[in-house]
C-alpha cells in the first residue's frame, strides 16, 4: 500500500471519528411514547415555538422558550434522561439542545431521530397550544 493511500485512509478515519463524536444515541417513537406516559424523561422540542404550539410530543418543553434557563428546567439529577427532537431524521437542530444539556453535565442525552414528522406518521397523539 502506498504512503498516499495510507494517509488518505487515516484522514478518512479521523473525519469519521470526529463526525460521530458529537452524535447522540437514538431513541425510538415507541420508547418516547412510554417515556411520556411514565414521565421518566425531559423531552425537548427543538422545532421552534410556532411548530411547538401547532403540535408536539405530549409533555415536551419548547426549547426555544426555555433555552436561556435550561439549567433551571432540567432536573438536578445529572443522570436523568433528556431526549431532544426536531423535524425529521435529516434535521440536525436537535443537536443544539442535546449539546446544551450535555454541557450542563447531563450524561444520558438521547435523540428521537424520527422527529415530529415521524411521530405524526406513526399516528401518535399530539399536544397542542401553549
C-alpha positions in Angstrom: 0.0 0.0 0.0 1.4 3.4 -0.9 2.0 6.1 1.6 -0.6 8.3 -0.2 -3.3 5.5 0.3 -2.3 5.1 3.9 -2.6 8.9 4.6 -5.9 9.0 2.8 -7.2 6.2 4.9 -6.0 7.9 8.1 -7.7 11.2 7.1 -11.0 9.4 6.3 -10.9 7.5 9.6 -10.2 10.8 11.6 -13.1 12.5 9.9 -15.4 9.7 10.6 -14.4 9.7 14.3 -14.9 13.4 14.6 -18.3 13.2 12.8 -19.6 10.5 15.3 -18.1 12.2 18.4 -21.0 14.7 18.6 -23.7 12.2 17.9 -26.3 11.2 20.5 -27.9 7.7 20.9 -31.2 7.3 19.1 -34.5 6.6 20.9 -37.5 5.2 19.1 -41.0 6.6 18.9 -42.2 3.6 20.9 -39.7 4.4 23.7 -40.5 8.1 23.7 -44.2 7.3 23.9 -43.5 5.1 27.0 -41.4 7.9 28.5 -44.2 10.4 28.0 -46.6 8.1 29.8 -44.2 7.4 32.7 -42.8 10.9 32.8 -39.3 9.4 33.1 -37.6 11.9 30.8 -37.4 15.5 29.9 -38.3 15.9 26.3 -37.1 18.9 24.4 -38.9 20.0 21.2 -36.4 22.0 19.1 -38.8 22.9 16.2 -39.4 26.5 17.3 -42.3 28.0 19.2 -44.7 28.2 16.3 -44.3 24.5 15.5 -44.4 23.6 19.2 -47.8 25.3 19.5 -49.2 23.5 16.4 -48.3 20.1 17.8 -45.7 18.4 19.8 -44.9 15.2 21.7 -47.1 15.3 24.9 -45.2 16.8 27.8 -42.3 18.1 25.6 -40.8 21.5 26.5 -40.4 24.3 24.0 -36.6 24.5 23.7 -36.8 27.9 22.1 -38.7 29.2 25.1 -36.5 27.6 27.8 -33.0 27.5 26.4 -31.9 30.6 28.3 -33.0 29.0 31.6 -32.3 25.3 30.6 -30.4 24.6 33.8 -33.4 25.5 35.9 -35.9 23.4 34.0 -33.8 20.3 33.8 -33.8 18.0 36.9 -31.0 18.2 39.5 -30.1 14.5 38.8 -27.4 14.7 36.0 -28.2 11.0 35.2 -31.8 12.0 34.2 -32.8 11.1 30.7 -33.0 14.1 28.3 -34.5 13.5 24.8 -34.3 16.1 22.1 -36.0 16.0 18.7 -36.7 18.3 15.8 -38.4 17.8 12.5 -37.3 14.6 10.9 -34.3 12.2 10.5 -32.5 14.8 8.3 -33.0 17.6 10.8 -29.9 18.4 12.9 -31.4 21.3 15.0 -31.9 18.8 17.9 -28.1 18.9 18.4 -28.3 22.4 19.9 -30.5 21.3 22.8 -28.7 17.9 23.2 -25.3 19.6 23.3 -26.6 22.3 25.8 -27.8 19.5 28.1 -24.6 17.7 27.8 -22.6 20.9 28.6 -24.7 21.2 31.8 -23.4 17.8 32.8 -26.2 15.6 31.8 -24.9 12.1 30.9 -28.0 10.4 29.5 -28.9 12.6 26.5 -30.6 11.0 23.5 -32.2 11.9 20.2 -35.6 10.9 18.7 -34.4 10.9 15.2 -37.8 10.3 13.7 -38.7 13.8 14.8 -42.2 15.3 14.9 -42.9 14.1 11.3 -42.2 10.5 12.3 -44.3 10.9 15.5 -47.2 12.1 13.4 -46.7 9.5 10.7 -46.8 6.8 13.5 -50.3 8.1 14.4 -49.1 9.2 17.9 -51.1 11.7 19.9 -50.1 15.4 19.7 -50.3 18.0 22.4 -51.3 21.4 21.1 -51.4 25.0 22.3 -49.1 26.6 24.9 
